[in-house]
Every structure is written in structure tokens, then in C-alpha cells.
Amino acid sequence: MSEQRLERLEAQMAAHQEVLIALAAALAEGKDYSVFRRALDGLLTVKGQEEDPGFEPDEAFAFQYRVAETIRTIVDGAEARANR
């Protein structure tokens, strides 16, 4: 398996873990979907050096972006299924 494929799978696993943690936390609080969605929205924000014009993304930033991308795919799929 290629290094790129392994990195992608690692990011997807991390994203799934974050989604499950947010879901478990929302359920534990006995709240509705809006609590869960707000938690996910926070996970979709990639934290980088946006204010640094000389910033060059590194591996950690790229990983965080892949995690956020996977979370977005999960959120979009869940919302599409819920709206059927």
C-alpha cells in the first residue's frame, strides 16, 4: 500500500473518531442535533497560519485538512440521508 494511501486512511480514521466523540458527547448531554452539528462545525475548521502570508503548509496541516475533508463528507452524507 502506498504511503499516500496510508496517510489518507489514517486521516479518515481520525475523522471518524472525532465524529464519534462529538456524537457521544451530544447524546450524553441529552441535546438535539444542533448540539452535535455545532460540535462538528468546530471540527471542520482547519487551524493553520492563515494570517501569515509566508505560511507554507506542512504535513500536520495537510493531515488536519484531510481529517476535516472526511468529516465534511460524513456530515454531508448524514444530512442527505436525514432529508430523504
PDB file as gemmi writes it, atoms N, CA and C in Angstrom:
CRYST1    1.000    1.000    1.000  90.00  90.00  90.00 P 1                      
ATOM      1  N   MET A   1       0.855  -1.169   0.000  1.00  0.00           N  
ATOM      2  CA  MET A   1       0.000   0.000   0.000  1.00  0.00           C  
ATOM      3  C   MET A   1       0.900   1.231   0.000  1.00  0.00           C  
ATOM      4  N   SER A   2       0.536   2.223  -0.782  1.00  0.00           N  
ATOM      5  CA  SER A   2       1.360   3.419  -0.907  1.00  0.00           C  
ATOM      6  C   SER A   2       1.309   4.267   0.364  1.00  0.00           C  
ATOM      7  N   GLU A   3       2.343   5.064   0.532  1.00  0.00           N  
ATOM      8  CA  GLU A   3       2.420   5.963   1.693  1.00  0.00           C  
ATOM      9  C   GLU A   3       1.263   6.959   1.674  1.00  0.00           C  
ATOM     10  N   GLN A   4       0.927   7.450   0.487  1.00  0.00           N  
ATOM     11  CA  GLN A   4      -0.180   8.408   0.365  1.00  0.00           C  
ATOM     12  C   GLN A   4      -1.497   7.759   0.793  1.00  0.00           C  
ATOM     13  N   ARG A   5      -1.716   6.525   0.383  1.00  0.00           N  
ATOM     14  CA  ARG A   5      -2.945   5.803   0.749  1.00  0.00           C  
ATOM     15  C   ARG A   5      -3.004   5.582   2.261  1.00  0.00           C  
ATOM     16  N   LEU A   6      -1.876   5.230   2.862  1.00  0.00           N  
ATOM     17  CA  LEU A   6      -1.841   5.032   4.313  1.00  0.00           C  
ATOM     18  C   LEU A   6      -2.147   6.333   5.052  1.00  0.00           C  
ATOM     19  N   GLU A   7      -1.601   7.439   4.564  1.00  0.00           N  
ATOM     20  CA  GLU A   7      -1.870   8.732   5.192  1.00  0.00           C  
ATOM     21  C   GLU A   7      -3.343   9.086   5.079  1.00  0.00           C  
ATOM     22  N   ARG A   8      -3.944   8.800   3.943  1.00  0.00           N  
ATOM     23  CA  ARG A   8      -5.377   9.077   3.740  1.00  0.00           C  
ATOM     24  C   ARG A   8      -6.221   8.243   4.699  1.00  0.00           C  
ATOM     25  N   LEU A   9      -5.894   6.967   4.838  1.00  0.00           N  
ATOM     26  CA  LEU A   9      -6.636   6.096   5.753  1.00  0.00           C  
ATOM     27  C   LEU A   9      -6.479   6.550   7.197  1.00  0.00           C  
ATOM     28  N   GLU A  10      -5.289   6.981   7.554  1.00  0.00           N  
ATOM     29  CA  GLU A  10      -5.054   7.473   8.909  1.00  0.00           C  
ATOM     30  C   GLU A  10      -5.901   8.714   9.189  1.00  0.00           C  
ATOM     31  N   ALA A  11      -5.982   9.610   8.229  1.00  0.00           N  
ATOM     32  CA  ALA A  11      -6.807  10.811   8.385  1.00  0.00           C  
ATOM     33  C   ALA A  11      -8.281  10.443   8.502  1.00  0.00           C  
ATOM     34  N   GLN A  12      -8.729   9.486   7.710  1.00  0.00           N  
ATOM     35  CA  GLN A  12     -10.126   9.065   7.776  1.00  0.00           C  
ATOM     36  C   GLN A  12     -10.441   8.443   9.126  1.00  0.00           C  
ATOM     37  N   MET A  13      -9.541   7.646   9.651  1.00  0.00           N  
ATOM     38  CA  MET A  13      -9.771   7.046  10.973  1.00  0.00           C  
ATOM     39  C   MET A  13      -9.852   8.120  12.050  1.00  0.00           C  
ATOM     40  N   ALA A  14      -8.988   9.109  11.974  1.00  0.00           N  
ATOM     41  CA  ALA A  14      -9.007  10.193  12.953  1.00  0.00           C  
ATOM     42  C   ALA A  14     -10.307  10.985  12.840  1.00  0.00           C  
ATOM     43  N   ALA A  15     -10.767  11.211  11.615  1.00  0.00           N  
ATOM     44  CA  ALA A  15     -12.024  11.945  11.415  1.00  0.00           C  
ATOM     45  C   ALA A  15     -13.192  11.177  12.009  1.00  0.00           C  
ATOM     46  N   HIS A  16     -13.241   9.887  11.765  1.00  0.00           N  
ATOM     47  CA  HIS A  16     -14.326   9.072  12.315  1.00  0.00           C  
ATOM     48  C   HIS A  16     -14.298   9.097  13.846  1.00  0.00           C  
ATOM     49  N   GLN A  17     -13.125   9.065  14.406  1.00  0.00           N  
ATOM     50  CA  GLN A  17     -13.013   9.133  15.865  1.00  0.00           C  
ATOM     51  C   GLN A  17     -13.572  10.453  16.382  1.00  0.00           C  
ATOM     52  N   GLU A  18     -13.239  11.559  15.732  1.00  0.00           N  
ATOM     53  CA  GLU A  18     -13.733  12.863  16.168  1.00  0.00           C  
ATOM     54  C   GLU A  18     -15.252  12.947  16.059  1.00  0.00           C  
ATOM     55  N   VAL A  19     -15.816  12.406  14.986  1.00  0.00           N  
ATOM     56  CA  VAL A  19     -17.270  12.419  14.818  1.00  0.00           C  
ATOM     57  C   VAL A  19     -17.935  11.594  15.908  1.00  0.00           C  
ATOM     58  N   LEU A  20     -17.399  10.434  16.199  1.00  0.00           N  
ATOM     59  CA  LEU A  20     -17.984   9.587  17.244  1.00  0.00           C  
ATOM     60  C   LEU A  20     -17.894  10.244  18.620  1.00  0.00           C  
ATOM     61  N   ILE A  21     -16.798  10.913  18.887  1.00  0.00           N  
ATOM     62  CA  ILE A  21     -16.654  11.618  20.163  1.00  0.00           C  
ATOM     63  C   ILE A  21     -17.705  12.727  20.269  1.00  0.00           C  
ATOM     64  N   ALA A  22     -17.879  13.493  19.187  1.00  0.00           N  
ATOM     65  CA  ALA A  22     -18.874  14.573  19.192  1.00  0.00           C  
ATOM     66  C   ALA A  22     -20.278  14.011  19.364  1.00  0.00           C  
ATOM     67  N   LEU A  23     -20.574  12.914  18.694  1.00  0.00           N  
ATOM     68  CA  LEU A  23     -21.893  12.288  18.802  1.00  0.00           C  
ATOM     69  C   LEU A  23     -22.137  11.780  20.221  1.00  0.00           C  
ATOM     70  N   ALA A  24     -21.157  11.102  20.776  1.00  0.00           N  
ATOM     71  CA  ALA A  24     -21.300  10.583  22.133  1.00  0.00           C  
ATOM     72  C   ALA A  24     -21.487  11.715  23.136  1.00  0.00           C  
ATOM     73  N   ALA A  25     -20.752  12.797  22.944  1.00  0.00           N  
ATOM     74  CA  ALA A  25     -20.887  13.937  23.854  1.00  0.00           C  
ATOM     75  C   ALA A  25     -22.273  14.559  23.752  1.00  0.00           C  
ATOM     76  N   ALA A  26     -22.782  14.718  22.541  1.00  0.00           N  
ATOM     77  CA  ALA A  26     -24.112  15.305  22.357  1.00  0.00           C  
ATOM     78  C   ALA A  26     -25.187  14.404  22.952  1.00  0.00           C  
ATOM     79  N   LEU A  27     -25.048  13.117  22.740  1.00  0.00           N  
ATOM     80  CA  LEU A  27     -26.033  12.184  23.286  1.00  0.00           C  
ATOM     81  C   LEU A  27     -25.982  12.153  24.810  1.00  0.00           C  
ATOM     82  N   ALA A  28     -24.779  12.231  25.338  1.00  0.00           N  
ATOM     83  CA  ALA A  28     -24.625  12.219  26.796  1.00  0.00           C  
ATOM     84  C   ALA A  28     -25.267  13.442  27.430  1.00  0.00           C  
ATOM     85  N   GLU A  29     -25.262  14.554  26.710  1.00  0.00           N  
ATOM     86  CA  GLU A  29     -25.875  15.778  27.221  1.00  0.00           C  
ATOM     87  C   GLU A  29     -27.382  15.779  27.046  1.00  0.00           C  
ATOM     88  N   GLY A  30     -27.899  14.804  26.304  1.00  0.00           N  
ATOM     89  CA  GLY A  30     -29.339  14.737  26.083  1.00  0.00           C  
ATOM     90  C   GLY A  30     -29.849  15.868  25.206  1.00  0.00           C  
ATOM     91  N   LYS A  31     -28.989  16.374  24.351  1.00  0.00           N  
ATOM     92  CA  LYS A  31     -29.363  17.509  23.493  1.00  0.00           C  
ATOM     93  C   LYS A  31     -29.821  17.014  22.131  1.00  0.00           C  
ATOM     94  N   ASP A  32     -30.268  17.944  21.322  1.00  0.00           N  
ATOM     95  CA  ASP A  32     -30.732  17.606  19.984  1.00  0.00           C  
ATOM     96  C   ASP A  32     -29.595  17.693  18.967  1.00  0.00           C  
ATOM     97  N   TYR A  33     -29.942  17.543  17.712  1.00  0.00           N  
ATOM     98  CA  TYR A  33     -28.955  17.516  16.641  1.00  0.00           C  
ATOM     99  C   TYR A  33     -28.143  18.799  16.544  1.00  0.00           C  
ATOM    100  N   SER A  34     -28.715  19.925  16.911  1.00  0.00           N  
ATOM    101  CA  SER A  34     -27.993  21.191  16.774  1.00  0.00           C  
ATOM    102  C   SER A  34     -26.711  21.213  17.613  1.00  0.00           C  
ATOM    103  N   VAL A  35     -26.727  20.561  18.768  1.00  0.00           N  
ATOM    104  CA  VAL A  35     -25.520  20.486  19.602  1.00  0.00           C  
ATOM    105  C   VAL A  35     -24.447  19.679  18.873  1.00  0.00           C  
ATOM    106  N   PHE A  36     -24.862  18.557  18.316  1.00  0.00           N  
ATOM    107  CA  PHE A  36     -23.942  17.709  17.561  1.00  0.00           C  
ATOM    108  C   PHE A  36     -23.387  18.461  16.358  1.00  0.00           C  
ATOM    109  N   ARG A  37     -24.258  19.145  15.644  1.00  0.00           N  
ATOM    110  CA  ARG A  37     -23.832  19.873  14.444  1.00  0.00           C  
ATOM    111  C   ARG A  37     -22.847  20.984  14.794  1.00  0.00           C  
ATOM    112  N   ARG A  38     -23.084  21.706  15.872  1.00  0.00           N  
ATOM    113  CA  ARG A  38     -22.152  22.759  16.276  1.00  0.00           C  
ATOM    114  C   ARG A  38     -20.787  22.169  16.612  1.00  0.00           C  
ATOM    115  N   ALA A  39     -20.780  21.018  17.253  1.00  0.00           N  
ATOM    116  CA  ALA A  39     -19.516  20.355  17.570  1.00  0.00           C  
ATOM    117  C   ALA A  39     -18.776  19.967  16.283  1.00  0.00           C  
ATOM    118  N   LEU A  40     -19.515  19.455  15.311  1.00  0.00           N  
ATOM    119  CA  LEU A  40     -18.896  19.081  14.035  1.00  0.00           C  
ATOM    120  C   LEU A  40     -18.386  20.311  13.290  1.00  0.00           C  
ATOM    121  N   ASP A  41     -19.146  21.393  13.317  1.00  0.00           N  
ATOM    122  CA  ASP A  41     -18.697  22.612  12.646  1.00  0.00           C  
ATOM    123  C   ASP A  41     -17.350  23.067  13.196  1.00  0.00           C  
ATOM    124  N   GLY A  42     -17.161  22.901  14.491  1.00  0.00           N  
ATOM    125  CA  GLY A  42     -15.874  23.247  15.087  1.00  0.00           C  
ATOM    126  C   GLY A  42     -14.747  22.366  14.583  1.00  0.00           C  
ATOM    127  N   LEU A  43     -15.061  21.114  14.284  1.00  0.00           N  
ATOM    128  CA  LEU A  43     -14.047  20.193  13.777  1.00  0.00           C  
ATOM    129  C   LEU A  43     -13.701  20.476  12.317  1.00  0.00           C  
ATOM    130  N   LEU A  44     -14.573  21.160  11.606  1.00  0.00           N  
ATOM    131  CA  LEU A  44     -14.350  21.419  10.182  1.00  0.00           C  
ATOM    132  C   LEU A  44     -13.424  22.603   9.941  1.00  0.00           C  
ATOM    133  N   THR A  45     -13.094  23.330  10.980  1.00  0.00           N  
ATOM    134  CA  THR A  45     -12.213  24.478  10.839  1.00  0.00           C  
ATOM    135  C   THR A  45     -10.769  24.001  10.912  1.00  0.00           C  
ATOM    136  N   VAL A  46     -10.064  24.153   9.796  1.00  0.00           N  
ATOM    137  CA  VAL A  46      -8.649  23.768   9.763  1.00  0.00           C  
ATOM    138  C   VAL A  46      -7.851  24.903  10.363  1.00  0.00           C  
ATOM    139  N   LYS A  47      -7.091  24.578  11.388  1.00  0.00           N  
ATOM    140  CA  LYS A  47      -6.336  25.602  12.093  1.00  0.00           C  
ATOM    141  C   LYS A  47      -4.929  25.665  11.523  1.00  0.00           C  
ATOM    142  N   GLY A  48      -4.641  26.776  10.872  1.00  0.00           N  
ATOM    143  CA  GLY A  48      -3.330  26.961  10.275  1.00  0.00           C  
ATOM    144  C   GLY A  48      -2.811  28.348  10.576  1.00  0.00           C  
ATOM    145  N   GLN A  49      -1.936  28.772   9.752  1.00  0.00           N  
ATOM    146  CA  GLN A  49      -1.342  30.105   9.922  1.00  0.00           C  
ATOM    147  C   GLN A  49      -1.896  31.043   8.865  1.00  0.00           C  
ATOM    148  N   GLU A  50      -3.237  31.141   8.797  1.00  0.00           N  
ATOM    149  CA  GLU A  50      -3.880  31.932   7.761  1.00  0.00           C  
ATOM    150  C   GLU A  50      -3.417  33.385   7.744  1.00  0.00           C  
ATOM    151  N   GLU A  51      -3.003  33.899   8.899  1.00  0.00           N  
ATOM    152  CA  GLU A  51      -2.629  35.297   8.979  1.00  0.00           C  
ATOM    153  C   GLU A  51      -1.161  35.524   8.619  1.00  0.00           C  
ATOM    154  N   ASP A  52      -0.422  34.467   8.358  1.00  0.00           N  
ATOM    155  CA  ASP A  52       0.987  34.565   7.998  1.00  0.00           C  
ATOM    156  C   ASP A  52       1.118  34.420   6.489  1.00  0.00           C  
ATOM    157  N   PRO A  53       1.401  35.518   5.776  1.00  0.00           N  
ATOM    158  CA  PRO A  53       1.457  35.455   4.316  1.00  0.00           C  
ATOM    159  C   PRO A  53       2.557  34.532   3.793  1.00  0.00           C  
ATOM    160  N   GLY A  54       3.565  34.248   4.598  1.00  0.00           N  
ATOM    161  CA  GLY A  54       4.649  33.371   4.170  1.00  0.00           C  
ATOM    162  C   GLY A  54       4.447  31.926   4.571  1.00  0.00           C  
ATOM    163  N   PHE A  55       3.273  31.619   5.101  1.00  0.00           N  
ATOM    164  CA  PHE A  55       2.997  30.268   5.603  1.00  0.00           C  
ATOM    165  C   PHE A  55       2.989  29.243   4.477  1.00  0.00           C  
ATOM    166  N   GLU A  56       3.706  28.154   4.687  1.00  0.00           N  
ATOM    167  CA  GLU A  56       3.682  27.024   3.764  1.00  0.00           C  
ATOM    168  C   GLU A  56       3.169  25.820   4.528  1.00  0.00           C  
ATOM    169  N   PRO A  57       2.099  25.200   4.030  1.00  0.00           N  
ATOM    170  CA  PRO A  57       1.511  24.064   4.739  1.00  0.00           C  
ATOM    171  C   PRO A  57       2.521  22.939   4.943  1.00  0.00           C  
ATOM    172  N   ASP A  58       2.494  22.345   6.117  1.00  0.00           N  
ATOM    173  CA  ASP A  58       3.364  21.217   6.394  1.00  0.00           C  
ATOM    174  C   ASP A  58       2.525  19.945   6.469  1.00  0.00           C  
ATOM    175  N   GLU A  59       3.151  18.849   6.827  1.00  0.00           N  
ATOM    176  CA  GLU A  59       2.448  17.572   6.884  1.00  0.00           C  
ATOM    177  C   GLU A  59       1.312  17.573   7.904  1.00  0.00           C  
ATOM    178  N   ALA A  60       1.515  18.222   9.042  1.00  0.00           N  
ATOM    179  CA  ALA A  60       0.470  18.272  10.065  1.00  0.00           C  
ATOM    180  C   ALA A  60      -0.750  19.033   9.562  1.00  0.00           C  
ATOM    181  N   PHE A  61      -0.515  20.127   8.866  1.00  0.00           N  
ATOM    182  CA  PHE A  61      -1.608  20.912   8.298  1.00  0.00           C  
ATOM    183  C   PHE A  61      -2.345  20.097   7.243  1.00  0.00           C  
ATOM    184  N   ALA A  62      -1.594  19.411   6.397  1.00  0.00           N  
ATOM    185  CA  ALA A  62      -2.203  18.580   5.351  1.00  0.00           C  
ATOM    186  C   ALA A  62      -3.039  17.461   5.967  1.00  0.00           C  
ATOM    187  N   PHE A  63      -2.542  16.863   7.046  1.00  0.00           N  
ATOM    188  CA  PHE A  63      -3.288  15.811   7.733  1.00  0.00           C  
ATOM    189  C   PHE A  63      -4.583  16.371   8.303  1.00  0.00           C  
ATOM    190  N   GLN A  64      -4.488  17.527   8.958  1.00  0.00           N  
ATOM    191  CA  GLN A  64      -5.672  18.150   9.550  1.00  0.00           C  
ATOM    192  C   GLN A  64      -6.700  18.474   8.461  1.00  0.00           C  
ATOM    193  N   TYR A  65      -6.234  18.905   7.311  1.00  0.00           N  
ATOM    194  CA  TYR A  65      -7.141  19.199   6.201  1.00  0.00           C  
ATOM    195  C   TYR A  65      -7.838  17.925   5.732  1.00  0.00           C  
ATOM    196  N   ARG A  66      -7.104  16.807   5.618  1.00  0.00           N  
ATOM    197  CA  ARG A  66      -7.713  15.547   5.195  1.00  0.00           C  
ATOM    198  C   ARG A  66      -8.741  15.069   6.220  1.00  0.00           C  
ATOM    199  N   VAL A  67      -8.467  15.274   7.499  1.00  0.00           N  
ATOM    200  CA  VAL A  67      -9.431  14.915   8.544  1.00  0.00           C  
ATOM    201  C   VAL A  67     -10.710  15.740   8.372  1.00  0.00           C  
ATOM    202  N   ALA A  68     -10.557  17.054   8.213  1.00  0.00           N  
ATOM    203  CA  ALA A  68     -11.722  17.929   8.042  1.00  0.00           C  
ATOM    204  C   ALA A  68     -12.507  17.567   6.787  1.00  0.00           C  
ATOM    205  N   GLU A  69     -11.798  17.201   5.726  1.00  0.00           N  
ATOM    206  CA  GLU A  69     -12.449  16.802   4.483  1.00  0.00           C  
ATOM    207  C   GLU A  69     -13.305  15.541   4.691  1.00  0.00           C  
ATOM    208  N   THR A  70     -12.785  14.594   5.453  1.00  0.00           N  
ATOM    209  CA  THR A  70     -13.534  13.364   5.734  1.00  0.00           C  
ATOM    210  C   THR A  70     -14.742  13.656   6.614  1.00  0.00           C  
ATOM    211  N   ILE A  71     -14.583  14.518   7.596  1.00  0.00           N  
ATOM    212  CA  ILE A  71     -15.715  14.902   8.449  1.00  0.00           C  
ATOM    213  C   ILE A  71     -16.794  15.561   7.609  1.00  0.00           C  
ATOM    214  N   ARG A  72     -16.398  16.445   6.694  1.00  0.00           N  
ATOM    215  CA  ARG A  72     -17.372  17.115   5.823  1.00  0.00           C  
ATOM    216  C   ARG A  72     -18.142  16.080   5.006  1.00  0.00           C  
ATOM    217  N   THR A  73     -17.475  15.071   4.490  1.00  0.00           N  
ATOM    218  CA  THR A  73     -18.133  14.016   3.717  1.00  0.00           C  
ATOM    219  C   THR A  73     -19.150  13.272   4.577  1.00  0.00           C  
ATOM    220  N   ILE A  74     -18.788  12.988   5.820  1.00  0.00           N  
ATOM    221  CA  ILE A  74     -19.687  12.290   6.748  1.00  0.00           C  
ATOM    222  C   ILE A  74     -20.907  13.156   7.050  1.00  0.00           C  
ATOM    223  N   VAL A  75     -20.682  14.427   7.345  1.00  0.00           N  
ATOM    224  CA  VAL A  75     -21.774  15.350   7.669  1.00  0.00           C  
ATOM    225  C   VAL A  75     -22.720  15.495   6.477  1.00  0.00           C  
ATOM    226  N   ASP A  76     -22.153  15.699   5.297  1.00  0.00           N  
ATOM    227  CA  ASP A  76     -22.988  15.848   4.104  1.00  0.00           C  
ATOM    228  C   ASP A  76     -23.812  14.591   3.843  1.00  0.00           C  
ATOM    229  N   GLY A  77     -23.205  13.423   4.003  1.00  0.00           N  
ATOM    230  CA  GLY A  77     -23.929  12.171   3.800  1.00  0.00           C  
ATOM    231  C   GLY A  77     -25.041  11.971   4.819  1.00  0.00           C  
ATOM    232  N   ALA A  78     -24.757  12.301   6.070  1.00  0.00           N  
ATOM    233  CA  ALA A  78     -25.763  12.147   7.124  1.00  0.00           C  
ATOM    234  C   ALA A  78     -26.943  13.086   6.892  1.00  0.00           C  
ATOM    235  N   GLU A  79     -26.653  14.314   6.507  1.00  0.00           N  
ATOM    236  CA  GLU A  79     -27.720  15.278   6.279  1.00  0.00           C  
ATOM    237  C   GLU A  79     -28.534  14.904   5.038  1.00  0.00           C  
ATOM    238  N   ALA A  80     -27.885  14.387   4.028  1.00  0.00           N  
ATOM    239  CA  ALA A  80     -28.596  13.949   2.831  1.00  0.00           C  
ATOM    240  C   ALA A  80     -29.522  12.784   3.158  1.00  0.00           C  
ATOM    241  N   ARG A  81     -29.043  11.863   3.965  1.00  0.00           N  
ATOM    242  CA  ARG A  81     -29.873  10.714   4.357  1.00  0.00           C  
ATOM    243  C   ARG A  81     -31.039  11.148   5.222  1.00  0.00           C  
ATOM    244  N   ALA A  82     -30.809  12.090   6.116  1.00  0.00           N  
ATOM    245  CA  ALA A  82     -31.867  12.557   7.016  1.00  0.00           C  
ATOM    246  C   ALA A  82     -32.946  13.325   6.256  1.00  0.00           C  
ATOM    247  N   ASN A  83     -32.589  13.915   5.143  1.00  0.00           N  
ATOM    248  CA  ASN A  83     -33.545  14.726   4.369  1.00  0.00           C  
ATOM    249  C   ASN A  83     -34.249  13.951   3.265  1.00  0.00           C  
ATOM    250  N   ARG A  84     -34.075  12.645   3.218  1.00  0.00           N  
ATOM    251  CA  ARG A  84     -34.742  11.833   2.188  1.00  0.00           C  
ATOM    252  C   ARG A  84     -36.229  11.818   2.396  1.00  0.00           C  
TER     253      ARG A  84                                                      
END                                                                             
